[in-house]
Amino acid sequence: MLPAILIILATLLTFGFWSNRNQTKIIRQHGFYRPPRLPNSCLFGIDRIALIFQAAGEGWPMELFLRHFTLWGSTLQHRFLGVEALGTIEPQNLQAILSTNFTHWSMGSREKVMGPLFGRGIFTQSGPSWKHLREASRAQLASRRCNECQIFEAPIERFLDSLSRTKGPIDIHPKILNLTLDITLSMLFEEDTTNDPVPQEFSDAFNDAQFILAKRLRLQEFYWIVNGRNLRRSCKIVREYIDKLVYQRGTKLDCDPILLRDQIINLLVAGRDTTASLITWTLFLLVRHPVELKKLQKELQESFPDDSRINRAKLRSCLYLQDVIKEVLRLYPPVPVNSRTAVRDTILPVGGGPDLSQPIFVSEGTNVAYSIYALHRRPDLYGMDAEIFRPERWAEAPIVSNETGYGEWGYLPFNGGPRKCLGMDLALTEAAYCIVKILRAFPGIKLPVGERVCVVGNEKQSVGLVIFSGDGCRVSLNDEE
């Protein structure tokens, strides 16, 4: 026993020696500066997790992060359940994390946290396994031709027919989720789902599992605290339904059955939830901004008279439509917060020192969270009206551009670098197509009488893995309602 203990101690001492030597080298090369520290009022930073869960429960978690960055700077340090961590919304740091020093970072404990639902799918993996899954996903998405938008036609027609039979104001959000699920399943299995509608039990379980996983993500290394019967039950329902679909319909993805199921579930989240978020927030904002809604409807009337055939090229030529979509993605990026974990000692280029312009040393194992939601609301990037819905800003002189030194890293609705969303073009085409079809089918769409209107960002938000309105998206589809 004693020799084994001595060997372990010697190994730890050797590792510590080389680790400290590497840290010293980096510190001497770049300087060692600290960013502003978010103050804690409780031992071990327990107050941080309490405040985050309070904000999530009350519907303002993203505004909490925005407040922190506004008060303390674009990069900050904080203690979270006894662990030191960093947060940033600085474009140069995001470029380093997501691109320049991509190999210095991993998904951390993501597979353990999200494994009950996502398994070994693309969103939980790093390194060679991630590369393999990304190439497999790329090949599958490449086979989905959406230039003529035919793949969206049958699901959207069923959706519009369902809407036409409703009376009075409705919450359109659940129906949009069902629409994007319908489209995604049709693409994954290359056949229409008309004769085999998705059971509500699956949709409910899919939603519940994601919200529980979001709680686990907030707890970081203490994720195991949230592992109850509801999570296991929801994940079981989702897995069994996907297994049934694979058995009945088959798929061209070539891998073992468990990995196949995991990958399909990962792609379902990307295809259903993120696109539904974009469509829902677009309608949510338009009915609250009648001038912008009228301007968009005029463009669509001119571009698609008499419900003429819609294709990708025509959608891209609708400049105001594209500006509306960009603005919605700016204010409500589908995945509003993300994180990476350092797999080696590294640096963030800026954020430290008295003037916040000096590099920050990041030791191996440190978690760095970044909020796209807060990044997209920076007034120094988007102007003093950054928190206002104004699509016209995208037709003006670009604020976030290579000329301003921010390049693409000041606008990241689909992430950036090697892990940039593979389905971005497909999602944008699908969302634009659905928005056009809805507005053309219901030209009288508006905000119901008496519906709450508040400043953008002050509405109740529901943030699982994706951001939605906490109160849904209630609309009146006809002028007489």
C-alpha positions in Angstrom: 0.0 0.0 0.0 2.8 2.4 1.0 4.6 2.1 -2.4 1.3 2.8 -4.2 0.7 5.9 -2.2 4.3 7.1 -2.8 3.9 6.6 -6.5 0.6 8.6 -6.5 2.2 11.4 -4.5 5.2 11.4 -6.8 3.0 11.6 -9.9 1.0 14.5 -8.4 4.1 16.4 -7.5 5.6 15.9 -10.9 2.4 17.0 -12.6 2.2 20.0 -10.3 5.8 20.9 -11.0 5.3 20.9 -14.8 1.9 22.6 -14.5 3.3 25.4 -12.4 6.3 25.7 -14.7 3.9 26.1 -17.7 1.8 28.6 -15.8 4.9 30.7 -14.9 5.9 30.7 -18.6 2.5 32.0 -19.7 2.4 34.6 -16.9 5.9 35.9 -17.8 5.1 36.0 -21.5 1.7 37.8 -21.3 1.6 39.3 -17.9 -0.9 38.3 -15.2 -3.9 40.5 -14.8 -7.3 40.0 -13.3 -10.6 41.2 -14.6 -13.2 42.9 -12.3 -14.6 40.6 -9.7 -18.3 40.2 -9.2 -18.9 40.6 -5.5 -20.3 37.8 -3.4 -22.3 38.2 -0.2 -22.1 34.6 0.9 -19.3 32.2 1.6 -18.3 30.1 -1.4 -20.4 32.2 -3.7 -23.6 30.4 -2.8 -25.5 33.7 -3.3 -24.6 33.5 -7.0 -26.5 30.3 -7.6 -29.4 31.4 -5.5 -29.7 34.6 -7.5 -29.5 32.7 -10.9 -32.2 30.3 -9.9 -34.4 33.2 -8.6 -34.0 35.1 -11.9 -34.8 31.9 -13.9 -37.9 31.2 -11.8 -39.1 34.8 -12.2 -38.4 35.0 -15.9 -35.4 37.4 -16.1 -32.2 35.2 -16.2 -30.7 36.9 -19.3 -31.3 40.4 -17.9 -29.4 39.4 -14.8 -26.4 38.5 -16.9 -26.8 41.7 -18.9 -26.9 43.7 -15.6 -23.7 42.2 -14.4 -21.8 42.9 -17.6 -23.2 46.5 -17.7 -22.1 47.2 -14.2 -18.8 45.4 -14.0 -17.4 45.2 -17.5 -17.3 43.0 -20.5 -15.2 40.4 -18.8 -15.5 39.5 -15.1 -14.4 37.0 -12.6 -16.7 35.4 -10.0 -16.9 32.6 -7.4 -19.6 30.1 -8.0 -20.2 27.4 -5.4 -16.7 27.7 -4.3 -15.2 27.5 -7.8 -13.5 30.4 -9.6 -15.0 31.1 -13.0 -15.0 33.8 -15.7 -17.7 35.4 -17.8 -17.1 37.5 -21.0 -18.9 39.3 -23.8 -15.8 40.7 -25.3 -15.5 39.9 -29.1 -11.7 39.5 -28.9 -12.1 36.9 -26.1 -14.8 35.1 -28.0 -12.7 34.9 -31.0 -9.9 33.4 -29.0 -12.2 30.8 -27.3 -14.2 29.8 -30.4 -11.5 30.1 -33.1 -8.0 31.3 -32.6 -7.3 29.0 -29.6 -10.0 26.5 -30.3 -7.9 23.5 -29.2 -7.4 25.1 -25.8 -11.1 24.7 -24.9 -13.6 21.9 -24.5 -17.2 21.4 -23.6 -16.1 20.5 -20.1 -18.6 18.4 -18.2 -21.3 18.8 -20.8 -21.5 15.1 -21.6 -22.1 14.3 -17.9 -24.6 17.2 -17.5 -26.6 16.6 -20.6 -25.9 12.9 -21.2 -29.3 11.7 -19.9 -30.9 13.2 -23.0 -28.1 14.0 -25.5 -25.9 11.0 -24.9 -22.8 11.1 -27.0 -24.3 13.4 -29.7 -22.5 16.3 -31.3 -23.5 18.9 -28.7 -21.7 17.1 -25.9 -18.5 16.0 -27.6 -15.1 17.5 -28.1 -12.0 16.4 -30.0 -12.0 13.5 -32.5 -15.5 12.2 -31.6 -16.9 15.7 -32.2 -15.1 16.0 -35.6 -16.5 12.6 -36.7 -20.0 13.6 -35.7 -19.7 17.0 -37.4 -18.7 15.5 -40.7 -21.5 13.0 -40.5 -24.0 15.8 -39.8 -22.5 17.9 -42.6 -23.0 15.1 -45.1 -26.6 14.6 -44.0 -27.4 18.3 -44.1 -25.8 18.6 -47.6 -28.4 16.1 -48.9 -31.3 18.3 -47.8 -31.9 20.6 -50.7 -34.0 23.5 -49.5 -33.5 25.9 -52.5 -37.0 25.4 -53.7 -38.4 25.0 -50.1 -40.5 22.0 -51.1 -39.5 20.2 -47.9 -41.4 22.8 -45.9 -44.6 22.8 -47.9 -46.6 20.0 -46.5 -45.9 20.8 -42.8 -46.6 24.5 -43.2 -49.9 23.8 -45.0 -51.0 21.6 -42.2 -50.0 24.3 -39.7 -51.9 27.0 -41.6 -54.9 24.9 -41.9 -54.9 24.3 -38.1 -54.6 28.0 -37.5 -57.5 28.8 -39.9 -59.8 26.7 -37.7 -59.0 28.5 -34.5 -61.3 31.2 -33.0 -60.2 34.2 -31.1 -56.7 35.1 -29.9 -54.3 32.1 -29.5 -50.9 31.4 -28.2 -49.1 30.5 -31.4 -45.9 29.3 -29.7 -46.9 25.6 -29.1 -48.1 25.3 -32.6 -44.8 26.7 -34.0 -42.9 24.1 -31.9 -45.1 21.4 -33.5 -44.5 22.9 -36.9 -40.7 22.9 -36.6 -40.7 19.4 -35.1 -42.8 18.2 -38.0 -40.3 19.8 -40.5 -37.2 18.4 -38.7 -38.5 14.9 -38.5 -39.5 15.0 -42.2 -35.9 16.1 -43.0 -34.2 13.5 -40.8 -36.2 10.6 -42.0 -36.8 11.9 -45.6 -40.6 11.3 -45.5 -43.7 13.3 -44.6 -45.2 12.8 -41.1 -48.8 13.3 -42.2 -49.9 9.7 -41.4 -47.9 9.5 -38.2 -48.4 12.6 -36.0 -46.0 13.1 -33.1 -47.7 12.2 -29.8 -48.1 15.0 -27.4 -46.4 12.9 -24.7 -43.2 13.0 -26.7 -43.3 16.8 -27.1 -44.0 17.4 -23.4 -41.2 15.0 -22.4 -38.8 16.7 -24.8 -39.6 20.1 -23.3 -39.4 18.9 -19.7 -36.1 17.2 -20.2 -34.5 20.3 -21.7 -35.6 22.5 -18.8 -34.3 20.1 -16.3 -31.0 19.9 -18.1 -30.8 23.7 -18.1 -31.0 23.6 -14.3 -28.1 21.0 -14.3 -26.1 23.4 -16.5 -26.6 26.2 -14.1 -25.1 24.1 -11.3 -22.0 23.3 -13.4 -19.9 20.7 -11.5 -22.7 20.1 -9.0 -25.1 19.1 -11.8 -25.7 15.7 -10.1 -27.9 17.4 -7.5 -30.6 17.5 -10.2 -31.2 13.9 -11.2 -34.7 13.0 -10.2 -37.5 10.8 -11.5 -38.9 13.5 -13.8 -35.7 13.7 -15.7 -35.3 9.9 -16.1 -38.9 9.6 -17.1 -38.8 12.3 -19.7 -35.6 11.1 -21.2 -36.9 7.5 -21.4 -40.0 8.7 -23.3 -37.9 10.6 -25.8 -35.4 7.8 -26.3 -38.1 5.2 -26.8 -40.0 7.3 -29.4 -36.8 8.0 -31.4 -35.9 4.3 -31.3 -39.4 3.5 -32.6 -39.0 6.0 -35.5 -35.6 4.6 -36.4 -37.0 1.1 -36.5 -40.1 2.1 -38.5 -38.6 4.5 -41.0 -34.8 3.9 -41.0 -32.2 6.6 -41.7 -29.1 7.1 -43.8 -26.9 7.9 -40.8 -24.4 5.1 -40.6 -23.5 4.4 -36.9 -24.3 2.2 -34.0 -28.0 2.3 -32.8 -27.3 4.1 -29.5 -25.1 6.8 -31.2 -27.7 7.1 -34.0 -30.4 7.8 -31.4 -28.2 10.3 -29.6 -27.4 12.2 -32.8 -31.0 12.4 -33.9 -32.0 13.8 -30.5 -29.2 16.4 -30.8 -30.3 17.4 -34.3 -33.9 17.6 -33.2 -33.1 20.2 -30.6 -31.2 22.2 -33.3 -33.9 21.8 -35.9 -37.0 22.2 -33.7 -36.2 24.5 -30.8 -33.8 27.0 -32.3 -35.9 27.6 -35.4 -39.1 27.8 -33.4 -37.4 30.4 -31.1 -36.6 32.6 -34.1 -40.1 32.3 -35.7 -41.9 32.9 -32.3 -39.8 35.9 -31.3 -40.3 37.4 -34.8 -44.1 37.3 -34.5 -43.8 38.4 -30.8 -41.9 41.6 -31.8 -43.8 42.3 -35.0 -47.3 42.4 -33.4 -45.9 44.8 -30.8 -44.3 47.0 -33.5 -47.1 47.7 -36.1 -45.1 50.1 -38.2 -42.4 47.5 -38.8 -45.0 44.8 -39.4 -46.8 46.9 -42.0 -43.5 47.7 -43.7 -42.6 44.0 -43.9 -46.1 43.0 -45.2 -45.8 45.6 -48.0 -42.5 44.1 -49.1 -43.9 40.5 -49.0 -47.0 41.6 -51.0 -44.7 43.0 -53.7 -42.3 40.1 -53.7 -44.9 37.3 -53.5 -48.1 38.4 -55.2 -51.0 36.0 -55.3 -49.1 33.6 -53.1 -46.5 32.9 -55.8 -44.0 30.1 -55.3 -41.5 30.8 -52.6 -37.8 29.8 -53.0 -34.6 30.5 -51.2 -33.4 33.1 -53.8 -36.6 35.1 -53.5 -36.5 35.0 -49.7 -32.9 36.3 -49.7 -33.9 39.1 -52.1 -36.5 40.4 -49.5 -34.1 42.8 -47.8 -36.3 44.1 -45.1 -37.3 40.5 -44.2 -33.7 39.6 -43.9 -33.1 42.7 -41.7 -36.0 41.8 -39.5 -34.6 38.3 -39.0 -31.1 39.7 -38.2 -32.6 42.0 -35.7 -34.6 39.3 -34.0 -31.5 37.1 -33.8 -29.6 40.0 -32.3 -32.1 40.6 -29.5 -33.0 37.0 -28.9 -30.3 34.6 -30.0 -31.8 31.1 -29.7 -28.9 29.9 -27.4 -28.4 33.0 -25.3 -25.6 31.8 -23.1 -22.9 29.1 -23.5 -19.6 28.1 -22.0 -16.3 26.5 -22.5 -13.7 24.9 -20.2 -10.0 25.4 -20.6 -8.2 22.1 -21.2 -4.8 23.7 -20.7 -3.4 26.9 -19.3 -4.2 29.7 -21.7 -5.1 33.4 -21.9 -8.0 35.7 -22.9 -6.6 38.6 -24.9 -8.3 41.5 -23.1 -10.3 42.3 -20.0 -7.7 42.6 -17.3 -5.7 45.4 -15.6 -6.8 48.9 -14.6 -7.9 49.8 -18.1 -9.4 46.4 -18.9 -7.2 46.0 -22.0 -4.6 43.6 -20.7 -4.6 39.8 -21.2 -6.1 37.5 -18.5 -4.4 34.3 -17.5 -6.8 31.3 -17.5 -5.7 28.1 -15.7 -6.6 24.6 -16.9 -10.0 23.5 -15.8 -11.5 27.1 -15.6 -15.0 27.5 -16.9 -15.7 30.6 -19.0 -19.3 31.5 -19.7 -20.3 33.9 -22.5 -23.6 35.5 -23.1 -24.6 36.2 -26.7 -27.7 37.9 -25.4 -25.7 40.5 -23.5 -23.1 40.8 -26.3 -25.8 41.7 -28.8 -27.0 44.5 -26.5 -23.7 46.3 -26.1 -24.3 50.0 -27.0 -20.7 50.4 -28.1 -21.3 47.8 -30.8 -24.9 48.6 -31.7 -25.5 52.2 -30.6 -27.4 53.7 -27.7 -30.6 52.1 -29.0 -29.1 48.6 -28.8 -32.0 47.3 -26.6 -34.6 48.5 -29.1 -36.1 46.5 -32.0 -35.1 48.5 -35.0 -34.5 46.3 -38.2 -33.4 49.4 -40.1 -30.1 49.4 -38.3 -28.9 46.6 -40.6 -29.4 48.8 -43.7 -27.3 51.6 -42.3 -23.5 51.8 -42.0 -22.4 48.6 -40.2 -21.5 49.0 -36.6 -20.2 45.4 -36.1 -17.7 45.0 -39.0 -14.1 44.4 -39.9 -13.6 48.1 -40.1 -14.6 48.5 -36.4 -12.3 45.7 -35.4 -15.0 43.3 -34.3 -15.6 41.4 -37.5 -18.0 38.5 -37.1 -17.3 38.2 -33.3 -19.7 41.0 -32.3 -22.7 39.1 -33.8 -22.9 35.4 -33.0 -26.5 34.1 -33.2 -25.2 30.8 -34.5 -21.9 30.6 -32.6 -18.6 31.0 -34.4 -15.4 29.2 -35.4 -15.2 25.5 -36.1 -18.3 24.8 -34.0 -20.5 27.3 -35.9 -23.9 25.9 -36.5 -23.9 23.7 -39.6 -27.6 24.1 -40.1 -27.5 28.0 -40.1 -28.5 28.4 -43.8 -31.3 25.8 -43.5 -32.6 27.4 -40.3 -32.7 30.8 -41.8 -34.4 29.6 -45.0 -37.0 27.6 -43.0 -37.7 30.5 -40.6 -38.0 33.1 -43.5 -40.3 30.7 -45.4 -42.6 30.1 -42.4 -42.7 33.8 -41.5 -43.7 34.7 -45.1 -46.4 32.0 -45.2 -47.9 33.1 -41.9 -48.0 36.8 -42.7 -49.4 36.2 -46.2 -52.1 33.8 -44.9 -53.1 36.2 -42.0 -52.5 39.8 -43.2 -54.6 41.0 -40.2 -52.4 39.4 -37.6 -52.0 41.7 -34.6 -51.6 41.9 -30.8 -54.8 40.9 -29.0 -56.6 43.7 -27.2 -55.4 44.0 -23.6 -52.2 42.0 -24.2 -49.3 43.2 -22.1 -46.7 45.4 -23.9 -43.4 46.2 -22.2 -39.9 47.4 -23.1 -38.0 44.9 -25.2 -36.1 42.6 -22.8 -38.4 43.3 -19.9 -40.9 40.6 -20.9 -41.0 37.3 -18.9 -38.5 34.9 -20.5 -38.3 31.1 -20.4 -34.8 29.9 -20.8 -34.1 26.2 -21.0 -31.5 25.3 -23.5 -33.2 27.8 -25.9 -34.8 31.2 -25.1 -38.6 31.7 -25.5 -41.1 34.1 -24.2 -42.3 33.1 -20.7 -45.9 34.1 -21.5 -46.0 32.5 -24.9 -46.8 34.5 -28.1 -50.5 35.4 -28.1 -51.8 36.8 -31.4 -55.1 37.7 -33.1 -55.1 36.3 -36.6 -57.9 38.4 -38.1 -58.8 42.1 -38.0 -62.2 41.3 -36.5 -60.8 39.6 -33.4 
